[in-house]
Amino acid sequence: MSCGMQSNSTMLKYLDFWVAIGLLAALLSFFFCILYSVMRWNKGFEEKHGDYKAEIQWEREEIELIERLP
């Protein structure tokens, strides 16, 4: 009596070289992403000096212009 289940050996016959390489690449990228996120966990965002200086100046000028409106 068959339940429609296949044995594991029939599934492994489709595992050729390129499929194995693809699986290995997926596993390696998974572990690399985990390792990278653990290493960068509490680093935070590093702003470059002067990134927002011009933007802050524009905001100040805009506020001054709005305050001058009648």
C-alpha positions as a Markdown table, in Angstrom:
| # | Residue | x | y | z |
|---|---|---|---|---|
| 1 | Met | 0.0 | 0.0 | 0.0 |
| 2 | Ser | 1.5 | 3.3 | -1.1 |
| 3 | Cys | 0.9 | 6.6 | 0.7 |
| 4 | Gly | 2.3 | 8.7 | -2.1 |
| 5 | Met | 5.5 | 9.5 | -0.2 |
| 6 | Gln | 8.8 | 9.2 | -1.9 |
| 7 | Ser | 12.0 | 8.0 | -0.2 |
| 8 | Asn | 14.8 | 10.4 | 0.3 |
| 9 | Ser | 17.0 | 8.7 | -2.2 |
| 10 | Thr | 14.8 | 9.8 | -5.1 |
| 11 | Met | 15.0 | 13.4 | -4.0 |
| 12 | Leu | 18.8 | 13.3 | -3.8 |
| 13 | Lys | 19.2 | 12.2 | -7.4 |
| 14 | Tyr | 18.3 | 15.8 | -8.5 |
| 15 | Leu | 21.1 | 17.2 | -6.4 |
| 16 | Asp | 23.8 | 17.8 | -9.0 |
| 17 | Phe | 26.9 | 19.9 | -8.8 |
| 18 | Trp | 25.3 | 23.3 | -9.7 |
| 19 | Val | 22.4 | 22.8 | -7.3 |
| 20 | Ala | 24.9 | 22.0 | -4.5 |
| 21 | Ile | 26.9 | 25.1 | -5.4 |
| 22 | Gly | 23.6 | 27.2 | -5.2 |
| 23 | Leu | 22.7 | 25.7 | -1.9 |
| 24 | Leu | 26.2 | 26.3 | -0.5 |
| 25 | Ala | 26.2 | 29.9 | -1.8 |
| 26 | Ala | 22.8 | 30.5 | -0.1 |
| 27 | Leu | 24.0 | 29.1 | 3.2 |
| 28 | Leu | 27.3 | 31.1 | 3.0 |
| 29 | Ser | 25.4 | 34.3 | 2.3 |
| 30 | Phe | 23.0 | 33.6 | 5.2 |
| 31 | Phe | 25.9 | 33.2 | 7.7 |
| 32 | Phe | 27.7 | 36.2 | 6.3 |
| 33 | Cys | 24.7 | 38.4 | 6.8 |
| 34 | Ile | 24.3 | 37.1 | 10.4 |
| 35 | Leu | 28.0 | 37.7 | 11.1 |
| 36 | Tyr | 27.9 | 41.2 | 9.6 |
| 37 | Ser | 24.8 | 42.2 | 11.5 |
| 38 | Val | 26.3 | 41.0 | 14.8 |
| 39 | Met | 29.6 | 42.9 | 14.1 |
| 40 | Arg | 27.7 | 46.1 | 13.3 |
| 41 | Trp | 25.0 | 45.8 | 16.0 |
| 42 | Asn | 25.7 | 48.9 | 18.1 |
| 43 | Lys | 27.9 | 50.9 | 15.7 |
| 44 | Gly | 25.1 | 53.4 | 14.9 |
| 45 | Phe | 25.0 | 55.8 | 12.1 |
| 46 | Glu | 28.2 | 57.8 | 11.5 |
| 47 | Glu | 27.5 | 61.2 | 10.1 |
| 48 | Lys | 30.2 | 63.0 | 8.1 |
| 49 | His | 31.2 | 66.4 | 9.3 |
| 50 | Gly | 28.9 | 69.0 | 7.8 |
| 51 | Asp | 26.3 | 66.7 | 6.4 |
| 52 | Tyr | 23.4 | 68.7 | 7.7 |
| 53 | Lys | 24.9 | 72.1 | 8.2 |
| 54 | Ala | 23.6 | 73.5 | 4.9 |
| 55 | Glu | 20.2 | 72.0 | 5.5 |
| 56 | Ile | 20.0 | 73.5 | 9.0 |
| 57 | Gln | 21.0 | 76.9 | 7.6 |
| 58 | Trp | 18.2 | 76.7 | 5.0 |
| 59 | Glu | 15.7 | 75.8 | 7.7 |
| 60 | Arg | 16.7 | 78.8 | 9.8 |
| 61 | Glu | 16.5 | 81.1 | 6.8 |
| 62 | Glu | 13.1 | 79.7 | 5.9 |
| 63 | Ile | 11.8 | 80.3 | 9.5 |
| 64 | Glu | 13.1 | 83.8 | 9.4 |
| 65 | Leu | 11.4 | 84.5 | 6.1 |
| 66 | Ile | 8.1 | 83.1 | 7.4 |
| 67 | Glu | 8.3 | 85.2 | 10.5 |
| 68 | Arg | 8.8 | 88.3 | 8.4 |
| 69 | Leu | 5.6 | 87.7 | 6.4 |
| 70 | Pro | 2.7 | 90.1 | 7.3 |
